[in-house]
Amino acid sequence: MNSAAADGTGVSVRGLTKTFGSFRAVDDLTFEVRPGRVTGFLGPNGAGKTTTLRMLLGLIRPTAGEALIGGHHYADLQHPLQVVGAALEATGFHPGRSGRDHLRVLAATHAIPDARVDELLELVGIPAAARKRAGDYSMGMRQRLGLAAALLGDPQVLLLDEPANGLDPEGIRWMRGFMRHLAREQGKTVLVSSHLLGEVEQTVEDVVIIANGHLVREGTMDELHGDPAVLVRTTDAPTLAAALARAGIASAPEDQPGSLRVLTGDLARVGDVALAVGLPVHELRPLRTDLERLFLELTESPEHRNRNLEVTSTTPAGAAPAPTGARHTDIPPPTGADAPVPAQEENR
C-alpha cells in the first residue's frame, strides 16, 4: 500500500441500526472500508445498502450505532466536499441547467474555481456535452456528470451507488480503471455498491455482503475465493492422484470422469507430475468460487433469504399491498427527522 493510502481517510460502520416503525432496514451492521482500496458493497434489493450510504452522509439519522468518515460524523466535517464525494443517484440535476453550470453552482459553494469544473468534464469524458441541458443527457452521461460532481473537491472518500448503470461496455471498462486509479495511485477510499457482480469481481479488492440489513460476509476477494485449487482431467485419475500424493499435493475426485480437484495454485507443478508418470492432460485450469456463486449461496440461504420475496407472509393484516410495478427501495420515503438534510446537493 502506498504512503497516501496508509495515511488516508477510512470509513467505519459500527453497530449501525435503522428502523422505520416496525421495519428494520439496517440491523447492527459493522464493517470497515480501508484507504487505498476499492470495496464492493453488495446485497439483494432491499438489503439496506442505500440506507447505509445515506446514514454515512447524514441524510438519515441512525436509530443506533454510528457511521463515521475518518472518525467523524458527516455533520461534523468542516469541509465535507474535500473529505467525501458521493454519487447515490443520477437524477439530482436541474433539467434546464447545463452540465457545466450544474458543476459551477456546486463549485461556488466551496470556492472551487471553474477551472476545476472544466478539468473534471474532460476527465469523465463529457466535455462536448458540457453546454447541453442535463435534462437531455442519457443515463450514461448523467452517471459521468454525477461522478464529476462527487470529485469536485478532490475528496479522500468516494461513495458510489451503481456507478456503471447506463454505461456502455467501453464506459464500464473506463469506470473500472478509474476507480482502481483513484484507490491505488491516489490512496482514496472507494466504496461502490453494484449489482453487476462480474464487473465487481474484476474491480474490487474487498467485499462487504449484507442481506436483510445484516452483515453476511466481509473480506478480501482472495479470501472469498477460498484456498487455491486447480482442476485437472486425464485418462487415469487414480494414478495421477497417487503421483500427486507422493509429491505432497492433496487431491480429490471431481464429478466429471477422469477429473481431480488438486489443492494447489501451481498449474505447472500439476502438469509436471502428470508428465513424470506419462499421463496426458486433457484439461488444466484454476478452480475458485466466483463472486456470483458465493453471493447467491450466502443471500439465498434460509437465514438470509430476501425478506422482500416473502411479502405475503410478512405483510401485516389489513395493510395495503405494494402497487403493481412499484420500484422497490431500501426504505420508505423519509419524513421528519429522517428527511434529507438541507445543503447536501453536492453529494448527489
VENGIRA-V99141 format. One record per backbone hydrogen bond with DSSP energy under -0.5 kcal/mol. NH is the residue of the N-H (numbers start at 1). CO is the residue of the C=O. If there is no record, write none. Layout:
nh:NH co:CO
nh:NH co:CO
//
This chain:
nh:6 co:2
nh:7 co:3
nh:8 co:5
nh:10 co:8
nh:11 co:33
nh:12 co:68
nh:13 co:31
nh:14 co:12
nh:14 co:66
nh:15 co:13
nh:16 co:29
nh:17 co:64
nh:18 co:26
nh:20 co:23
nh:23 co:20
nh:24 co:22
nh:25 co:18
nh:25 co:23
nh:26 co:18
nh:27 co:213
nh:28 co:26
nh:29 co:16
nh:31 co:13
nh:33 co:11
nh:36 co:188
nh:37 co:34
nh:39 co:37
nh:39 co:190
nh:40 co:206
nh:41 co:192
nh:42 co:40
nh:42 co:208
nh:47 co:44
nh:52 co:48
nh:53 co:49
nh:54 co:50
nh:55 co:51
nh:56 co:52
nh:57 co:53
nh:58 co:55
nh:59 co:54
nh:60 co:54
nh:63 co:17
nh:64 co:17
nh:66 co:14
nh:68 co:12
nh:69 co:72
nh:70 co:10
nh:70 co:68
nh:72 co:69
nh:76 co:73
nh:77 co:74
nh:80 co:77
nh:82 co:79
nh:83 co:79
nh:83 co:80
nh:84 co:80
nh:85 co:157
nh:87 co:159
nh:89 co:348
nh:93 co:91
nh:95 co:93
nh:97 co:94
nh:99 co:129
nh:99 co:132
nh:100 co:130
nh:102 co:98
nh:103 co:99
nh:104 co:100
nh:105 co:101
nh:106 co:102
nh:107 co:103
nh:108 co:104
nh:109 co:105
nh:109 co:106
nh:110 co:107
nh:111 co:108
nh:112 co:107
nh:116 co:113
nh:117 co:113
nh:118 co:114
nh:119 co:115
nh:120 co:116
nh:121 co:117
nh:122 co:118
nh:123 co:119
nh:124 co:120
nh:125 co:122
nh:126 co:121
nh:129 co:126
nh:130 co:127
nh:132 co:129
nh:134 co:97
nh:135 co:95
nh:136 co:133
nh:137 co:134
nh:140 co:166
nh:142 co:138
nh:143 co:139
nh:144 co:140
nh:145 co:141
nh:146 co:142
nh:147 co:143
nh:148 co:144
nh:149 co:145
nh:150 co:146
nh:151 co:147
nh:152 co:149
nh:154 co:151
nh:156 co:82
nh:156 co:83
nh:157 co:83
nh:158 co:189
nh:159 co:85
nh:160 co:158
nh:160 co:191
nh:161 co:87
nh:162 co:160
nh:162 co:193
nh:165 co:162
nh:167 co:164
nh:172 co:168
nh:173 co:169
nh:174 co:170
nh:175 co:171
nh:176 co:172
nh:177 co:173
nh:178 co:174
nh:179 co:175
nh:180 co:176
nh:181 co:177
nh:182 co:178
nh:183 co:179
nh:184 co:180
nh:185 co:181
nh:186 co:181
nh:187 co:183
nh:188 co:182
nh:189 co:156
nh:190 co:37
nh:190 co:188
nh:191 co:158
nh:191 co:189
nh:192 co:39
nh:192 co:190
nh:193 co:160
nh:194 co:41
nh:197 co:195
nh:200 co:196
nh:201 co:197
nh:202 co:198
nh:203 co:199
nh:203 co:200
nh:204 co:200
nh:205 co:38
nh:206 co:38
nh:207 co:219
nh:208 co:40
nh:209 co:217
nh:210 co:42
nh:211 co:214
nh:213 co:47
nh:214 co:211
nh:216 co:209
nh:217 co:209
nh:219 co:207
nh:221 co:205
nh:224 co:220
nh:225 co:221
nh:226 co:222
nh:226 co:223
nh:229 co:287
nh:230 co:262
nh:231 co:285
nh:232 co:260
nh:233 co:283
nh:234 co:258
nh:235 co:280
nh:240 co:236
nh:241 co:237
nh:242 co:238
nh:243 co:239
nh:244 co:240
nh:245 co:241
nh:246 co:242
nh:247 co:243
nh:248 co:245
nh:249 co:244
nh:250 co:248
nh:252 co:261
nh:254 co:259
nh:259 co:256
nh:260 co:232
nh:261 co:252
nh:262 co:230
nh:262 co:260
nh:263 co:250
nh:264 co:262
nh:267 co:265
nh:270 co:266
nh:271 co:267
nh:272 co:268
nh:273 co:269
nh:274 co:270
nh:275 co:271
nh:276 co:272
nh:277 co:273
nh:278 co:275
nh:279 co:274
nh:282 co:233
nh:282 co:280
nh:283 co:233
nh:285 co:231
nh:287 co:229
nh:289 co:225
nh:290 co:288
nh:294 co:290
nh:295 co:291
nh:296 co:292
nh:297 co:293
nh:298 co:294
nh:299 co:295
nh:300 co:296
nh:301 co:298
nh:304 co:301
nh:305 co:301
nh:305 co:302
nh:309 co:306
nh:310 co:307
nh:314 co:310
nh:315 co:311
nh:319 co:316
nh:326 co:323
nh:338 co:335
nh:339 co:336
nh:347 co:344
nh:348 co:345
//
